[in-house]
Amino acid sequence: MKEFICINCPMGCNLIVDDSDLNNIKVTGNTCKRGETYGINEVLHPKRVVTSVIRIDNRKEVLSVKTNDGIPKEKIFEVLDLLKETEAHAPVNIGDVIISDILGTGVSLVATKNIR
């Protein structure tokens, strides 16, 4: 048994996930289908959106970035290490892809700030 607070909507349901049989995971405490899906995914394949900053053109200013979807939780520190070495070049607009398919995850790193 695992307990989670669902983060898919403002309800914040307290989920109880019975993962004693990984072929038949049972989720209770959810008020919608998204909670059930979240609970199952959190047990089988947890993912997180990564938000950070990167350098831009050797300036003191930094560019805020985030992944456009969740990446496998075990790859978070690899992504952060890659971002330490990443630099963007102005101009940059919100939504511009800085790195596509980051670490082979199929997820892109995008800008969350405009830089001129």
VENUR-V405387 format. One record per residue. N is the residue number from 0. D_FIRST is the distance of its C-alpha to the first C-alpha in Angstrom with 2 decimals. Layout:
# VENUR-V405387
{{N	D_FIRST} {N	D_FIRST}}
This chain:
# VENUR-V405387
{{0	0.00} {1	3.77} {2	6.85} {3	10.16} {4	13.65} {5	15.29} {6	18.57} {7	20.33} {8	22.48} {9	23.67} {10	21.46} {11	18.54} {12	15.99} {13	12.85} {14	10.17} {15	6.78} {16	5.53} {17	4.55} {18	5.88} {19	6.99} {20	10.28} {21	11.33} {22	14.33} {23	12.76} {24	9.87} {25	9.52} {26	9.72} {27	10.85} {28	12.85} {29	15.01} {30	18.73} {31	19.83} {32	19.26} {33	19.09} {34	15.83} {35	14.28} {36	16.00} {37	14.96} {38	11.19} {39	11.82} {40	14.32} {41	12.39} {42	10.07} {43	13.19} {44	16.12} {45	15.86} {46	19.37} {47	21.40} {48	24.95} {49	27.10} {50	29.90} {51	32.66} {52	36.44} {53	38.99} {54	42.66} {55	45.34} {56	48.83} {57	49.11} {58	49.05} {59	47.59} {60	45.74} {61	42.34} {62	40.73} {63	37.30} {64	35.16} {65	31.75} {66	30.08} {67	30.57} {68	27.03} {69	23.82} {70	24.09} {71	21.51} {72	19.94} {73	21.27} {74	24.77} {75	25.06} {76	27.12} {77	29.30} {78	30.09} {79	30.96} {80	33.20} {81	34.93} {82	35.56} {83	37.35} {84	39.92} {85	40.16} {86	43.08} {87	43.98} {88	47.53} {89	48.87} {90	49.20} {91	45.54} {92	44.28} {93	40.90} {94	39.02} {95	41.07} {96	39.15} {97	39.43} {98	37.51} {99	36.58} {100	33.84} {101	32.68} {102	31.69} {103	31.63} {104	28.66} {105	30.78} {106	30.28} {107	33.32} {108	33.99} {109	36.09} {110	38.29} {111	37.38} {112	40.82} {113	44.44} {114	46.68} {115	50.42}}
